Amino acid sequence: MDFDIIIIGGGIVGLATAYQLRKKLPQRHTIAVLEKENEVAFHQTGHNSGVIHSGIYYKPGSYRAKLCVKGRRELVKFAKEHNIPHEVCGKVIVAKEESEIPYLETIYQRGIENEIEGVSLISSEQIKEYEPYCVGVKAIHVACTGIIDYKLVAQKYAEIFASMGGVILTHTKVKGFERSAEKTIVFTEKNTYMAKYIIACGGLESDRIALLYGLKPLTRIVGFRGEYYELLNREKVKNLIYPVPNPKFPWLGVHFTRMINGEVECGPNAVFAFKREGYTKTAFSWRDTLDALCFKGFRKLTTKHFSYGIKEQWRSLSKRAFLKSLQGLIPSLTMEEIHPGRAGVRALALNPDGTIVDDFIFEQTDNAIHVLNAPSPAATASLAIGDTISQMAIEKFNLN
């Protein structure tokens, strides 16, 4: 089976790229998406909490900042056009104590620089107007933040892509490549395919796909599981409540998220996943564990932040410790009001020196584009990322 372009990975980034390419290219260009699971959007996309991020946190001028803002606006428009349930409900980012105010104000300035609409600093009294049960000394209200179901979004990308002649092959895990100047043979567990060009959007497996292809990426992916509790007393959260994040880490801290189905999630924590696609505490893979332990970047990260890692592991085991973190934002919360919920796994890209990669990474070769890092807000930015990759492909591969 021959295609002009094969896209590896049927998550939201791969499907958005397929959708954007199919819109831009003439029908004579054949495009296929290979997905190893039995359905699309199974892993990071399907375990996403569904926040439409504003773009306020990201370094001005970075891919994350530019593509999040652009992608958010396109996503809301797309959801309206295709009747995908969503709501632009706003959120508050809350400083729990005076020492957090300087970084809160830094985040606010980033929002202004990133040209995010509806951003305002509010007082402790004004916090109550948005979230009556929340306590803080100062906050940012971000009016343009919203909620959506990203699995539905990804499925709609897939549906439109297929209706325009695109091919989606599920249960098709890539096992290797054979490259030549003209074509690349893609070996999978089921069949062999040929393509002129490859676009790899492998998510949790992105570094391994790049290695199979013959690249030598400096970064490596390490899985971190985020565990949630469900808030049973939903009246205590009107929309979304976030703390001021720790600037040393890429996650946004334990927060409260009203989801589009009406449920309210509390979390997540961030613990090392002994299996890249391990959504339970007992999930384990020797390969994934050894890959992480043998990578010096992971060892340097864990050595530097050992006490933080122990705290996160304890919060994973102790409901009371998790509750204490949540009570920093809502002091009246009780043990009876939270119940263990779901979990997701984040693909954290690390450099050999132990630093965390804080932007999207696109690596190009003569006949391939590899997305080596696409953390949050990739789902929010998916249409903009897909547009960026498709333009790269058209220019790099001289498609018309």
N, C-alpha and C positions, 0 to 999 in steps of 0.2 A: 504494500500500500504506500503510494507516494503522495507527499504533500509539499506545497511550497514552503509553508511555515508550520512547525510543530511547537506548541506552547506546552511546557511541562508544568503541571500543577493546576488543579481545578478549584483553588481557593478564590477569594474575592479579587485578588490582584491579577491572577492569571485570567480569570473570566472577564474582568474589566478590560484587560489588554486585548483579549480576543474580540470582545464587543467593539472596542474602538478601532481595531485593525479592520474588522469586517465592514465597518461603516465607511472607512477611508479608501479601501482598496477595491479595484474592479473585481468582478466575480471570477475572472479567470485565475485569480490567485486562490489556491486552496489552502485552508487553515484547519488544523486539528488541535484539540486540547486533550492531553493525556492525563488522566487522574487515577491514582493507584487505588483509591477506595471505591466502594460501590455507588457512591453518590458524590456530588460536588459539595464544596463548602463544609467538609466534614470536620476539619481540625480547628485551627485558630479562628476561622470565620464562624464556624458553627458553635463555638464556645465563647463567642464575644458577648460582652454585657450590653452592647447596643447603644453606646453613647455616640452622638454626632458631635465630635470635638470642634471647638471653636478655632484652635490654633494659637491660643494665648501663651502656651508654655515654651514654644520652640524658638531657637536662636534665629533672630531676624536674618533673612537672606538664605537660610538653609532650605534644602528640599522639603523638609518636614513643615516648615513654616509656610512656604509659598504654596505647596501642593495641598496642604490641609485647608487653607482658606479658600483656594480655588475649588478644590474638590467638595468641600462642604456645601458651597452654594450650588454646585452642579448636582450633588446628591439630593438636596431638598427639592430641586426642580424635577429631577428624575422621579423621585418618590411621588410627587404630585401628579405627574403625567401618567404614571402607571398604577396609581391607586394603592401604593404600598403604605401601610399604616406607619405614621411617624408623627412626631410632635416637637416643635421648637418651644421648649418649656423653660429654658434658662437654668443656671446653676449658681451656687455661691461657693467661693474658695475662701475658707475661713482661717484666720490666724487665731489660734487658741490662746496664745500668750504674747506679751509685748515683744519678746525676743524674735518672734517670727515676722513682725511687721516690715522690717527692711526687705526681706526676700519677697514678701507679698507685694510690696511696692515695685520691686524689680519685675515681677511677673506682670503687674499692671502696665508698666512702661513697655514691656515686650508686646503686650496686646495693642498698645497705641502704635508702636513701630510696625507691627504686622497688619495694621489697618483693619482690626477686628471691630465690627460694629456692636453697639450696645454694651460697652464695657464701662463700669463705674465703680469707684470705691465707695463703700458704705460703712456706716458706724455699727457699733454693737446693737444699738436700738433698732436700726434698720434691718439687721439680720433677721430679727423676729418677724418683720413684715413678710419676709419670704419663707422663712422656716421657723415657726413658732417654738419648736422644741430645741433648736440649735443654740449653742452658747459660744461666743467668741468675742475678741476685743476689736476686731476690724475684719473686713472682708471685701472681696471683689464680687460684684454681680455680673455674670456673663449672660446676657439675654439671648444670644444666638446659639447657645448649646442646645442640643436636642436629643431625642431618643428614637430608635428604629430597630428593626430586626434585620441584621446583616445577612442572615441566611436567606431570607426572602429576597433581599436585594441581589445577592449573588445568583440565586436561582432565576431571577428575572433577566440578568445579564446573559445567563446560559440560554434561556428560552429565546431571547431575541437573536443571539448569535446563531443558534441552530436554525431559526426561521429564515435567516439570511444565507443559509447554505453552509454554515460552519459545522464541523464534526466534533462531537464530544465522545471520547472513549473512556469509560470508567473501568475499574478493576484492571488497570493497565499500568503496572509498576515498572518504571525504567530501571534496567539492570546494567546498561552500558552503552557505549557509543563506539562507532568506527568512523573516523573522519577522513574525508578526502577534499580536494580543492573544490569539487563541484557539489558534493552531497555529503550528508551525514546519515549513517545508518543508526537507527535507534533500536536497541534490543530491549524487549520487555518480557515479562513473565509469560505473556500469551502469544505475542506475534512480533514480527520485525517490521519496522517502518522506515521509510526514507524521507528526508526533507532537505530542501536547499538551505533553510535557515532554522535556527533553534532559538526560542525564548524560554528561559528557565525561571519559573516563579515557584520555587520549591518550599518556601516557608521554613518549617522546622528541619527540612532536609536540604536546604539550599547549598550549604557548603559541600555536602556529599555529592550532590549532582554536579557541582563545579569540578570537584576532584575526579569524578568519573569521566567528565568531559576532557580532562587533561589540564585544567587550570590549577594554579597553586595559590589559592586565596590566603591572605595573611590572617583573616578573621576566621573564627570558628563559632559554630552555634552551640549554645548550652541551653537546655530546657529548664525553665523555672515555672513551677506550678503555682497558680493563684487560686486559693480556696475561699469560698464565699459562705456566708450565712444568709438565710432568708429572714427578713423582718416580718414577724407575724402581725404586729400592731402597725399597719401601714399608715395610720393617721399621723404618725410621728415624722413622716417625711413627705413633703409635698412634691418635690422634684428631685434635684441632685445636690448633694452636700459633699464638698471635698475639703481636705485639710491643705495647708501649705505644704507642698512636697519637700522631701529631703533633696537638696540639689546634687548630692553625691550619687544618686541612684535614678534609673530611668522610669521607675514606677511612681504613681501619683499618691501613694499612701492609702490607707484603709479609708474607704468612703461609702456613701450611701447613694444608690442609684435606683430611681423608679424606672422600671422597664416598660416597654410599650404594651405588654400584656397585663399591666397593673401591679405586678409583683414588685417588691423592693428588695434589692440585694445589698448586703453589707460586706465589704471587703474590697480587694483581696489582700491576702498576705503574699509573700514571695519566697518559696522554698525550692531548693534544688530538686529537680525531678530526676529520679534515677532511671527514667525512661522518657525519651523525648516526647512521646505521645502517651504519657502516663497520667491519667486523670484521677487516679486514686492513690492513697497513701502507700499501698502495697505494690503498686506497679513497679516493675524492675526489668532492666535490660543490661546484661553484662557489657554488651557492645557500647551502648550509650554511656554507661557509667565510666567505663575504662577510657573511652574517647575524651570525656571531660577531665578525668583525673590525670590523663597523660598530656593534656594541653597546658603548657606553662602559664598561659593567660588566665585560665581558670584557677590554677593554684595561687597565682599572685593576687587575684581578686579575693579569694576566700581567706588568704592570710591577712590581707589588709583590712578586711571587714569581718573578721572572725566573730566578734561579739555581736554584730548586727545579725549575722547568719544564725547564731545560736538563739537570739531573741525571736527571729522569724520561725525557726523550727519549734520553739516552745509554744509560740502562738498557734502553730498548726496542731499541737497536741492538746492545748489547754483552752477550753471554751471560755474560762474565766479571764485568761490573759487576752483573748481576742475581744471579749466584751469590754475590758478595761480600755483598749485602744479606741473602741467605738464610743465609749463614754466621754472621750476627750471632746467629741463634737456634740453628742446628745447625752448629758449627764444622767438623765432620768431613765435611761434604758436599763432593762432588767434581764436576767438570765432567761426568764420565761418568754421573753419577747423575741428571741432569736432561735433559729433552728438550723442545723447544718444543711447547706445547700450544695450547689454544683461546684465544679472546678474547671479551670482552663489551663493551658500551658503556653507560655510565651517563649518565642525563639529569641534568645538574647545573644547578640553578636559581640564577641570579645576580641580585642587585639592581643598579640603576644605579650604585651607589657601589662596586661590585666585591666586596661581601660575599656570602658563600655562604648561601643560605637553608637553615636547619638544622631545619626542621620541615615537616610536611605542610601544604599549603594547599588549602582548599576555598572556592571563591568561588560565592556564590549570587546568582541574579537571580530575577525573578518566575516564570520558567518553565524555569530551567536551574540545574544545579550543575556547576561545572568543577573537576576535580582538577588544580590547576596545579603541584603538586609532591608526588611520592610516591616518595622515594628509599628505600634500605634503611633500616629493615627492613620495607618495604611487603609483601614476599612473606610473611614471618613473620606480619605483622599483618593479612593480607588479609581474614580473616573478620571481624575487629574493625573494619577500615576499611569493609568492605562493610556491616556492621551500622550504623555511624555514618552513612554516606551514605544508606542506605535510610531511616533514621529522619529524617534531614534532609528527604528527599524527601517522606515521608509527611506531615510537619508543614508543610513549605513549600507543597506542592502540594495539601494537604487531601485526601489519598488515604485511602480507607477501604473 
